[in-house]
């Protein structure tokens, strides 16, 4: 079964989640800053999530800095922005088989733990 995670190695929240859920070396880990997301990867995430918007983080400091909060963004905008700037990916993104778990809310992490 596929077990992949897209994360940021400098993110304390991601590292805490790895420790809490015993995410070890048996996982395919991709640090999105050191190894940027490829178009085929974001398209696969979108297929599992249903939309690019679901993968997009409005908490990124660049979201307001770029004035994006004042714009209406399309699915193609979300895709382009995530590919251009790793901080726009809502992290971490876990893929377990054909299921995707996006972000670090308590609900998402509980669902992930049950899937493991």
DSSP file (Angstrom, degrees, kcal/mol; ACC not computed):
  #  RESIDUE AA STRUCTURE BP1 BP2  ACC     N-H-->O    O-->H-N    N-H-->O    O-->H-N    TCO  KAPPA ALPHA  PHI   PSI    X-CA   Y-CA   Z-CA
    1    1 A X              0   0    0      0, 0.0     2,-0.2     0, 0.0    97,-0.0   0.000 360.0 360.0 360.0 136.8    0.0    0.0    0.0
    2    2 A X        +     0   0    0     25,-0.0    95,-2.9     1,-0.0     2,-0.4  -0.456 360.0 179.7 -66.3 131.5    1.2    3.5   -0.9
    3    3 A X  E     +A   96   0A   0     93,-0.2    25,-2.8    -2,-0.2     2,-0.4  -0.886  15.4 157.5-135.4 104.3    2.2    5.6    2.1
    4    4 A X  E     -Ab  95  28A   0     91,-2.4    91,-3.2    -2,-0.4     2,-0.4  -0.950  19.5-167.7-129.7 145.5    3.5    9.0    1.0
    5    5 A X  E     -Ab  94  29A   0     23,-2.5    25,-2.6    -2,-0.4     2,-0.5  -0.996   9.9-157.4-136.9 133.7    3.7   12.3    2.9
    6    6 A X  E     +Ab  93  30A   0     87,-2.6    87,-2.3    -2,-0.4    86,-0.6  -0.937  39.5 138.7-104.0 125.4    4.4   15.8    1.6
    7    7 A X  E     - b   0  31A   0     23,-2.3    25,-2.8    -2,-0.5     2,-0.5  -0.856  54.0-103.5-153.6-178.6    5.7   18.0    4.4
    8    8 A X    >   -     0   0    0     -2,-0.3     3,-2.0    23,-0.2     7,-0.2  -0.988  20.9-148.8-122.0 120.9    8.2   20.6    5.3
    9    9 A X  T 3  S+     0   0    0     -2,-0.5    -1,-0.1     1,-0.3     6,-0.1   0.756  98.6  53.4 -63.6 -24.3   11.2   19.4    7.3
   10   10 A X  T 3  S+     0   0    0     -3,-0.0     2,-0.7     4,-0.0    -1,-0.3   0.427  83.8 107.1 -88.9   1.6   11.5   22.6    9.2
   11   11 A X    <>  -     0   0    0     -3,-2.0     4,-2.2     1,-0.2     5,-0.2  -0.719  55.5-160.8 -86.3 115.2    7.9   22.5   10.3
   12   12 A X  H  > S+     0   0    0     -2,-0.7     4,-2.3     1,-0.2     5,-0.2   0.858  91.9  55.0 -62.4 -35.8    7.6   21.7   14.0
   13   13 A X  H  > S+     0   0    0      2,-0.2     4,-2.4     1,-0.2    -1,-0.2   0.930 108.0  48.2 -64.2 -45.6    4.0   20.6   13.6
   14   14 A X  H  > S+     0   0    0      1,-0.2     4,-2.4     2,-0.2    -2,-0.2   0.935 112.9  48.5 -59.2 -46.2    4.9   18.1   10.8
   15   15 A X  H  X S+     0   0    0     -4,-2.2     4,-1.9     1,-0.2    -1,-0.2   0.865 110.6  50.8 -64.6 -36.6    7.7   16.7   13.0
   16   16 A X  H  X S+     0   0    0     -4,-2.3     4,-3.1     2,-0.2    -1,-0.2   0.910 110.1  50.1 -65.5 -42.4    5.5   16.4   16.0
   17   17 A X  H  X S+     0   0    0     -4,-2.4     4,-2.5     2,-0.2    -2,-0.2   0.912 108.2  53.0 -62.2 -43.0    2.8   14.5   13.9
   18   18 A X  H  <>S+     0   0    0     -4,-2.4     5,-2.7     1,-0.2     4,-0.4   0.923 113.6  43.5 -56.9 -44.7    5.5   12.1   12.6
   19   19 A X  H ><5S+     0   0    0     -4,-1.9     3,-0.9     3,-0.2    -2,-0.2   0.938 114.0  49.1 -67.4 -47.5    6.6   11.4   16.2
   20   20 A X  H 3<5S+     0   0    0     -4,-3.1    -2,-0.2     1,-0.2    -1,-0.2   0.850 120.5  36.4 -61.7 -35.7    3.0   11.0   17.5
   21   21 A X  T 3<5S-     0   0    0     -4,-2.5    -1,-0.2    -5,-0.2    -2,-0.2   0.302 108.4-119.3-102.2   8.5    1.9    8.7   14.7
   22   22 A X  T < 5 -     0   0    0     -3,-0.9     2,-0.9    -4,-0.4    -3,-0.2   0.915  41.6-179.9  53.0  48.6    5.2    6.8   14.4
   23   23 A X      < +     0   0    0     -5,-2.7    -1,-0.2    -6,-0.2     2,-0.1  -0.717  18.7 168.5 -80.3 106.9    5.7    7.9   10.8
   24   24 A X    >   -     0   0    0     -2,-0.9     3,-1.6    -3,-0.2    -1,-0.0  -0.106  50.4 -64.9-109.7-157.7    9.0    6.1   10.0
   25   25 A X  T 3  S+     0   0    0      1,-0.3     4,-0.1    -2,-0.1    -2,-0.1   0.569 116.5  76.0 -72.5  -9.7   11.4    5.2    7.2
   26   26 A X  T 3  S+     0   0    0      2,-0.1     2,-0.3     0, 0.0    -1,-0.3   0.565  84.1  85.7 -77.2  -6.6    8.8    2.9    5.7
   27   27 A X  S <  S-     0   0    0     -3,-1.6     2,-0.9   -25,-0.1   -23,-0.2  -0.685  84.5-124.3 -92.2 147.1    7.0    6.1    4.4
   28   28 A X  E     -b    4   0A   0    -25,-2.8   -23,-2.5    -2,-0.3     2,-0.4  -0.833  38.4-167.4 -86.3 106.0    7.9    7.8    1.2
   29   29 A X  E     -b    5   0A   0     -2,-0.9     2,-0.5   -25,-0.2   -23,-0.2  -0.830  12.4-170.9-104.9 134.7    8.6   11.3    2.6
   30   30 A X  E     -b    6   0A   0    -25,-2.6   -23,-2.3    -2,-0.4     2,-0.8  -0.944  15.0-150.6-128.0 111.2    9.0   14.4    0.3
   31   31 A X  E  >  -b    7   0A   0     -2,-0.5     4,-3.0   -25,-0.2   -23,-0.2  -0.710  13.6-152.9 -76.8 111.4   10.2   17.7    1.8
   32   32 A X  T  4 S+     0   0    0    -25,-2.8     5,-0.3    -2,-0.8    -1,-0.2   0.642  90.0  52.4 -69.8 -14.3    8.4   20.1   -0.5
   33   33 A X  T  4 S+     0   0    0    -26,-0.4     3,-0.4     3,-0.1    -1,-0.2   0.903 118.4  33.9 -82.5 -45.8   11.0   22.8    0.0
   34   34 A X  T  4 S+     0   0    0      1,-0.3     2,-0.4    -3,-0.1    -2,-0.2   0.814 133.7  29.5 -77.3 -31.5   14.0   20.6   -0.9
   35   35 A X  S  < S-     0   0    0     -4,-3.0    -1,-0.3     3,-0.0     3,-0.1  -0.775  91.4-143.4-132.5  84.5   12.1   18.5   -3.5
   36   36 A X        -     0   0    0     -2,-0.4     2,-0.1    -3,-0.4    -3,-0.1  -0.032  26.3 -95.2 -55.6 150.2    9.4   20.7   -5.1
   37   37 A X        -     0   0    0     -5,-0.3     2,-0.2    45,-0.2    -1,-0.1  -0.419  39.1-138.5 -64.7 134.1    6.0   19.2   -6.0
   38   38 A X    >>  -     0   0    0     -2,-0.1     4,-2.2    -3,-0.1     3,-0.6  -0.589  22.2-110.1 -90.8 157.4    5.8   18.1   -9.6
   39   39 A X  H 3> S+     0   0    0      1,-0.2     4,-2.1    -2,-0.2     5,-0.2   0.881 119.0  53.0 -54.1 -40.9    2.7   18.7  -11.8
   40   40 A X  H 3> S+     0   0    0      1,-0.2     4,-1.7     2,-0.2    -1,-0.2   0.845 108.9  50.8 -65.9 -31.2    1.9   15.0  -11.9
   41   41 A X  H <> S+     0   0    0     -3,-0.6     4,-2.4     2,-0.2    -2,-0.2   0.923 110.6  46.3 -72.2 -43.9    2.0   14.9   -8.1
   42   42 A X  H  X S+     0   0    0     -4,-2.2     4,-2.2     1,-0.2    -2,-0.2   0.868 111.9  53.0 -66.5 -34.1   -0.3   17.8   -7.5
   43   43 A X  H  X S+     0   0    0     -4,-2.1     4,-2.0    -5,-0.3    -1,-0.2   0.881 109.2  48.7 -67.2 -37.6   -2.7   16.4  -10.1
   44   44 A X  H  X S+     0   0    0     -4,-1.7     4,-1.9     2,-0.2    -2,-0.2   0.907 110.9  50.3 -67.1 -42.2   -2.7   13.0   -8.2
   45   45 A X  H  X S+     0   0    0     -4,-2.4     4,-2.6     1,-0.2     5,-0.2   0.906 110.5  50.4 -61.2 -41.1   -3.4   14.9   -4.9
   46   46 A X  H  X S+     0   0    0     -4,-2.2     4,-3.1     1,-0.2    -1,-0.2   0.892 106.3  55.3 -64.3 -40.0   -6.3   16.8   -6.6
   47   47 A X  H  < S+     0   0    0     -4,-2.0    -1,-0.2     1,-0.2    -2,-0.2   0.909 114.9  39.3 -58.9 -42.0   -7.7   13.5   -7.9
   48   48 A X  H  < S+     0   0    0     -4,-1.9    52,-0.3     1,-0.2    -2,-0.2   0.848 122.1  41.7 -76.3 -35.1   -7.8   12.1   -4.4
   49   49 A X  H  < S-     0   0    0     -4,-2.6    -2,-0.2    -5,-0.2    -3,-0.2   0.738 101.5-127.1 -87.4 -24.5   -8.9   15.4   -2.7
   50   50 A X  S  < S+     0   0    0     -4,-3.1     2,-0.3    -5,-0.2    -4,-0.1   0.117  79.5  30.1  99.0 -22.3  -11.5   16.5   -5.3
   51   51 A X        -     0   0    0     -6,-0.2     4,-0.3     1,-0.1    -2,-0.1  -0.989  68.4-125.7-161.3 159.0  -10.1   20.0   -5.9
   52   52 A X  S >> S+     0   0    0     -2,-0.3     3,-1.3     1,-0.2     4,-0.5   0.817 109.7  65.0 -73.9 -32.1   -6.9   22.0   -5.8
   53   53 A X  G >4 S+     0   0    0      1,-0.3     3,-1.3     2,-0.2    -1,-0.2   0.866  93.1  60.5 -59.3 -36.5   -8.6   24.4   -3.4
   54   54 A X  G 34 S+     0   0    0      1,-0.3    -1,-0.3    -8,-0.1    -2,-0.2   0.755 107.3  46.7 -62.1 -23.7   -8.7   21.7   -0.8
   55   55 A X  G <4 S+     0   0    0     -3,-1.3    35,-3.1    -4,-0.3     2,-0.4   0.501  93.0 102.3 -93.2  -6.9   -4.9   21.5   -1.0
   56   56 A X  B <<  -D   89   0B   0     -3,-1.3     2,-0.6    -4,-0.5    33,-0.2  -0.638  61.1-146.0 -91.1 132.5   -4.4   25.3   -0.8
   57   57 A X    >   -     0   0    0     31,-2.8     3,-0.6    -2,-0.4     6,-0.1  -0.852  14.7-175.3 -99.6 118.7   -3.3   27.0    2.4
   58   58 A X  T 3  S+     0   0    0     -2,-0.6    -1,-0.1     1,-0.2     6,-0.1   0.472  81.0  74.3 -84.1  -2.9   -4.7   30.5    3.0
   59   59 A X  T 3   +     0   0    0     28,-0.1    -1,-0.2     4,-0.1    29,-0.1   0.582  67.3 116.4 -85.0 -10.8   -2.5   30.6    6.2
   60   60 A X  S X> S-     0   0    0     -3,-0.6     3,-1.5     1,-0.2     4,-0.6  -0.331  72.4-130.8 -57.9 136.7    0.7   31.1    4.0
   61   61 A X  H 3> S+     0   0    0      1,-0.3     4,-1.5     2,-0.2     3,-0.3   0.813 107.7  59.3 -59.6 -29.5    2.3   34.5    4.7
   62   62 A X  H 3> S+     0   0    0      1,-0.2     4,-2.4     2,-0.2     6,-0.4   0.684  86.6  77.3 -74.7 -17.1    2.4   35.1    1.0
   63   63 A X  H <4>S+     0   0    0     -3,-1.5     5,-1.9     1,-0.2     6,-0.7   0.950 108.2  27.5 -58.4 -51.5   -1.4   34.7    0.6
   64   64 A X  H ><5S+     0   0    0     -4,-0.6     3,-1.8    -3,-0.3    -1,-0.2   0.881 117.6  60.2 -76.8 -39.4   -2.0   38.2    2.0
   65   65 A X  H 3<5S+     0   0    0     -4,-1.5    -2,-0.2     1,-0.3    -1,-0.2   0.847 107.9  45.8 -58.2 -34.7    1.3   39.6    0.9
   66   66 A X  T 3<5S-     0   0    0     -4,-2.4    -1,-0.3    -5,-0.1    -2,-0.2   0.421 114.8-117.7 -88.2   1.0    0.4   38.8   -2.7
   67   67 A X  T X 5S+     0   0    0     -3,-1.8     3,-1.4    -5,-0.1    -3,-0.2   0.689  70.7 138.4  73.3  17.9   -3.1   40.3   -2.3
   68   68 A X  G > < +     0   0    0     -5,-1.9     3,-1.7    -6,-0.4    -4,-0.2   0.769  59.8  69.0 -69.0 -24.8   -4.7   36.9   -3.0
   69   69 A X  G 3  S+     0   0    0     -6,-0.7    -1,-0.3     1,-0.3    -5,-0.1   0.662  99.1  52.0 -67.1 -14.1   -7.2   37.4   -0.2
   70   70 A X  G <  S+     0   0    0     -3,-1.4     2,-0.3    -6,-0.1    -1,-0.3   0.360 102.6  75.6-100.3   3.4   -8.8   40.2   -2.4
   71   71 A X  S <  S-     0   0    0     -3,-1.7     2,-0.7    -4,-0.1    -4,-0.0  -0.789  78.1-124.0-116.4 156.8   -9.1   38.0   -5.5
   72   72 A X        -     0   0    0     -2,-0.3     2,-0.3     0, 0.0    -3,-0.1  -0.903  35.9-153.3 -96.6 114.4  -11.4   35.2   -6.6
   73   73 A X        -     0   0    0     -2,-0.7     2,-0.2    -5,-0.1   -20,-0.0  -0.683   2.8-147.8 -95.3 142.3   -9.1   32.3   -7.4
   74   74 A X     >  -     0   0    0     -2,-0.3     4,-2.4     1,-0.1     5,-0.2  -0.496  34.2-100.6 -96.1 170.5   -9.9   29.5   -9.9
   75   75 A X  H  > S+     0   0    0      1,-0.2     4,-2.3     2,-0.2     5,-0.2   0.894 126.2  52.5 -57.2 -40.7   -8.9   25.9   -9.7
   76   76 A X  H  > S+     0   0    0      1,-0.2     4,-2.4     2,-0.2    -1,-0.2   0.848 107.5  52.9 -67.1 -31.8   -6.1   26.6  -12.2
   77   77 A X  H  > S+     0   0    0      2,-0.2     4,-2.9     1,-0.2     5,-0.2   0.941 108.9  48.6 -64.9 -47.3   -4.9   29.5  -10.0
   78   78 A X  H  X S+     0   0    0     -4,-2.4     4,-2.3     1,-0.2     5,-0.2   0.924 113.2  47.9 -58.3 -45.2   -4.7   27.2   -7.0
   79   79 A X  H  X S+     0   0    0     -4,-2.3     4,-2.1     1,-0.2    -1,-0.2   0.942 113.7  46.4 -60.9 -49.6   -2.8   24.6   -9.0
   80   80 A X  H  X S+     0   0    0     -4,-2.4     4,-2.1     1,-0.2    -2,-0.2   0.914 112.6  49.9 -60.8 -45.2   -0.3   27.2  -10.4
   81   81 A X  H  X S+     0   0    0     -4,-2.9     4,-2.3     1,-0.2     7,-0.3   0.900 110.0  49.6 -64.0 -41.8    0.2   28.8   -7.0
   82   82 A X  H  < S+     0   0    0     -4,-2.3   -45,-0.2    -5,-0.2    -1,-0.2   0.906 112.9  47.7 -63.9 -40.6    1.0   25.6   -5.2
   83   83 A X  H  < S+     0   0    0     -4,-2.1    -1,-0.2    -5,-0.2    -2,-0.2   0.850 116.2  44.3 -68.4 -33.3    3.4   24.6   -7.9
   84   84 A X  H  < S+     0   0    0     -4,-2.1     2,-0.4     1,-0.2    -2,-0.2   0.816 123.6  29.7 -79.9 -31.1    5.1   28.0   -7.8
   85   85 A X    ><  -     0   0    0     -4,-2.3     3,-2.1    -5,-0.2    -1,-0.2  -0.931  62.4-156.5-140.5 109.5    5.3   28.4   -4.0
   86   86 A X  G >  S+     0   0    0     -2,-0.4     3,-1.7     1,-0.3    -1,-0.1   0.749  90.0  70.2 -58.7 -26.0    5.6   25.4   -1.7
   87   87 A X  G 3  S+     0   0    0      1,-0.3    -1,-0.3   -55,-0.1     4,-0.1   0.658  86.3  68.3 -69.9 -12.4    4.1   27.4    1.3
   88   88 A X  G <  S+     0   0    0     -3,-2.1   -31,-2.8    -7,-0.3     2,-0.5   0.570  77.3  96.9 -82.0  -7.9    0.7   27.3   -0.5
   89   89 A X  B <  S-D   56   0B   0     -3,-1.7     2,-0.5   -33,-0.2   -33,-0.2  -0.711  82.6-124.9 -81.0 126.2    0.4   23.6    0.1
   90   90 A X        -     0   0    0    -35,-3.1    13,-0.5    -2,-0.5     2,-0.3  -0.600  51.0-100.3 -69.4 118.9   -1.7   22.8    3.2
   91   91 A X  S    S+     0   0    0     -2,-0.5    13,-0.2    11,-0.2   -84,-0.1  -0.704  84.4  20.8-113.1 157.5    0.7   20.6    5.2
   92   92 A X        -     0   0    0    -86,-0.6    11,-2.5    -2,-0.3     2,-0.5   0.732  63.6-169.5 -78.2 163.8    1.2   17.9    5.8
   93   93 A X  E     -AC   6 102A   0    -87,-2.3   -87,-2.6     9,-0.2     2,-0.4  -0.969   6.7-168.7-117.0 115.9   -0.5   15.9    3.1
   94   94 A X  E     -AC   5 101A   0      7,-2.8     7,-2.8    -2,-0.5     2,-0.5  -0.864   6.2-165.0-103.8 135.6   -0.6   12.1    3.8
   95   95 A X  E     +AC   4 100A   0    -91,-3.2   -91,-2.4    -2,-0.4     2,-0.5  -0.985   8.3 178.2-120.4 121.5   -1.6    9.6    1.1
   96   96 A X  E >   -AC   3  99A   0      3,-2.4     3,-2.0    -2,-0.5     2,-0.4  -0.938  65.7 -54.2-123.7 105.5   -2.5    6.1    2.4
   97   97 A X  T 3  S-     0   0    0    -95,-2.9   -93,-0.1    -2,-0.5   -94,-0.0  -0.513 122.9 -18.8  63.7-118.9   -3.5    3.9   -0.5
   98   98 A X  T 3  S+     0   0    0     -2,-0.4     2,-0.4    -3,-0.1    -1,-0.3   0.139 120.4  94.7-104.8  16.7   -6.3    5.7   -2.2
   99   99 A X  E <   -C   96   0A   0     -3,-2.0    -3,-2.4    16,-0.0     2,-0.4  -0.863  56.7-157.0-112.6 146.1   -7.1    8.0    0.7
  100  100 A X  E     -C   95   0A   0     -2,-0.4     2,-0.5   -52,-0.3    -5,-0.2  -0.956   4.7-165.7-123.1 141.0   -5.7   11.5    1.3
  101  101 A X  E     -C   94   0A   0     -7,-2.8    -7,-2.8    -2,-0.4     2,-0.5  -0.984  13.4-164.6-128.0 117.1   -5.4   13.4    4.5
  102  102 A X  E     -C   93   0A   0     -2,-0.5     3,-0.3    -9,-0.2    -9,-0.2  -0.899  44.8 -10.4-115.1 124.0   -4.7   17.1    4.2
  103  103 A X  S    S-     0   0    0    -11,-2.5   -11,-0.2    -2,-0.5    -9,-0.1  -0.349  79.2 -79.8  92.7-169.9   -3.5   19.4    7.0
  104  104 A X        +     0   0    0    -13,-0.2    -1,-0.2    -2,-0.1   -12,-0.1   0.017  67.0 138.6-129.5  28.1   -3.1   19.1   10.7
  105  105 A X     >  -     0   0    0     -3,-0.3     4,-2.5     1,-0.1     5,-0.2  -0.366  64.4-113.7 -70.1 157.2   -6.5   19.5   12.3
  106  106 A X  H  > S+     0   0    0      1,-0.2     4,-2.3     2,-0.2     5,-0.2   0.907 117.2  51.9 -56.7 -43.6   -7.5   17.2   15.1
  107  107 A X  H  > S+     0   0    0      1,-0.2     4,-2.2     2,-0.2    -1,-0.2   0.918 110.2  47.5 -61.2 -46.0  -10.2   15.6   12.9
  108  108 A X  H  > S+     0   0    0      1,-0.2     4,-2.4     2,-0.2    -1,-0.2   0.919 113.0  48.5 -61.8 -44.3   -7.8   14.9   10.0
  109  109 A X  H  X S+     0   0    0     -4,-2.5     4,-2.3     1,-0.2    -1,-0.2   0.854 110.2  51.3 -68.2 -34.5   -5.2   13.4   12.3
  110  110 A X  H  X S+     0   0    0     -4,-2.3     4,-1.9    -5,-0.2    -1,-0.2   0.915 111.4  47.9 -65.9 -42.6   -7.7   11.2   14.0
  111  111 A X  H  X S+     0   0    0     -4,-2.2     4,-1.8     2,-0.2    -2,-0.2   0.900 111.9  50.5 -64.4 -40.5   -8.9    9.9   10.6
  112  112 A X  H  X S+     0   0    0     -4,-2.4     4,-1.5     1,-0.2    -2,-0.2   0.928 108.1  52.1 -61.7 -45.9   -5.3    9.3    9.6
  113  113 A X  H  < S+     0   0    0     -4,-2.3    -1,-0.2     1,-0.2    -2,-0.2   0.890 109.2  49.9 -60.2 -39.5   -4.6    7.4   12.7
  114  114 A X  H  < S+     0   0    0     -4,-1.9    -1,-0.2     1,-0.2    -2,-0.2   0.864 108.2  53.8 -65.9 -35.4   -7.6    5.1   12.1
  115  115 A X  H  <        0   0    0     -4,-1.8    -1,-0.2     1,-0.3    -2,-0.2   0.765 360.0 360.0 -70.8 -24.8   -6.4    4.5    8.5
  116  116 A X     <        0   0    0     -4,-1.5    -1,-0.3    -3,-0.2    -2,-0.2   0.463 360.0 360.0 -83.7 360.0   -3.0    3.4    9.8
